[in-house]
């Protein structure tokens, strides 16, 4: 029997990490109102749950379906649709934390570095934001960590079972988001860890090559499931919205590189903080040539996708770089543990660690308590809380409409059709309310749709404006309520149509 005393500290630290992770992720998880993309994914998940024929519904917008599939499973046990989607990301974040421990421990053969990487992940503002949102990106980051872990295991052990598991992980990535194909493309870089001193090196290389090709082939096989849908071709069309196809890129290869680099570097620095990036850089100085291959492998998993995004990116958002930053946490952990081990006094160790996470803690505090003023990239602040895509006023709108429908039939028109936040929110939360008829309207014209005026003679008719707070001049409406989105100058407003 293995004595538990030997592992008592590890067990206590692991349970403390788990407790800290769930405390930070669950606390105020619904305080940030539903963001536009969250509404889209949540509505897709609802439809997929209710109708098996629409399990590939996300492909209608060129998005892979794995997140939606997980979401619809959570919806079976979680009443609030938004919470269900956010719990998918929370669960993905939990597996990322565990994966970072195993990956860092395996790469550097040091449990302390593994625990440090997991602890940094808990405090990491980037992960804290996205582990609490019903978006794809935490799931992509989790798959990235586990894909790299099994790629490391494959090059070191060259076993069939590892190749099969790696194929499933890579396949899960391709079924989640197109940028997960990087995990397949980066597979050859695991050869940085290939043991050049082992016997029968040629035979071992051939063995790895066959197993690596098997893993990549399995990933493509799982991805081919999407070809069952007639909407499969839309994926390529959607990808072209966010990244230039090569045929288009060669016409202006470096035109947008400088601007894209400024953007992604700013997002990286703001989310990661200077101490973490400094310790990441220091990992290549500390220990000099020790673990050089391992460090270069981690760096390649960050640098290649990062530069590729700057080169080919057309429409960029900070969340696109989340998965790329996971290896940086491990490199920073290496430096942190190396320096801490050199220190003799515990007080100095505590001060160093506190200095390391201080800026993260500041960001975390605002993310959890006052998101509108959190020191995170401006692009995310605008999208998620301060501008028209944000969900300020959505909860109040739903409660108002629910109350009005409790005494009789009402009609709700809202600004926008596909991707419209108020339109989707009404469908998500009030879609089964028989007292509510509804439709989205786009574009908005100078004259109010005549049928709304006619309906107003029969029942209360409400119009929800989201992208502009005021109706066109001359519309026969009166203001019911107006809700500011975060600290910005965007509003959600509810008007009632006045019958003539």
Secondary structure as UniProt FT lines:
FT   HELIX           4..7
FT   HELIX           8..26
FT   TURN            27..30
FT   HELIX           36..50
FT   HELIX           52..54
FT   TURN            55..56
FT   HELIX           57..61
FT   HELIX           66..75
FT   TURN            76..77
FT   HELIX           81..108
FT   HELIX           111..123
FT   HELIX           125..130
FT   TURN            131..132
FT   HELIX           137..157
FT   HELIX           160..174
FT   TURN            175..176
FT   HELIX           178..181
FT   HELIX           182..185
FT   HELIX           186..193
FT   TURN            196..197
FT   HELIX           201..223
FT   HELIX           224..228
FT   TURN            230..233
FT   HELIX           234..242
FT   HELIX           246..249
FT   TURN            250..251
FT   TURN            253..256
FT   HELIX           257..272
FT   HELIX           274..282
FT   TURN            283..291
FT   HELIX           292..312
FT   HELIX           318..321
FT   HELIX           323..325
FT   HELIX           326..342
FT   HELIX           346..369
FT   HELIX           371..373
FT   HELIX           378..381
FT   HELIX           382..386
FT   TURN            388..389
FT   TURN            392..393
FT   HELIX           394..405
FT   STRAND          410..415
FT   TURN            418..419
FT   HELIX           421..430
FT   TURN            431..432
FT   TURN            434..435
FT   STRAND          436..441
FT   HELIX           450..456
FT   TURN            457..458
FT   STRAND          460..465
FT   TURN            473..474
FT   STRAND          477..484
FT   TURN            486..487
FT   STRAND          491..497
//
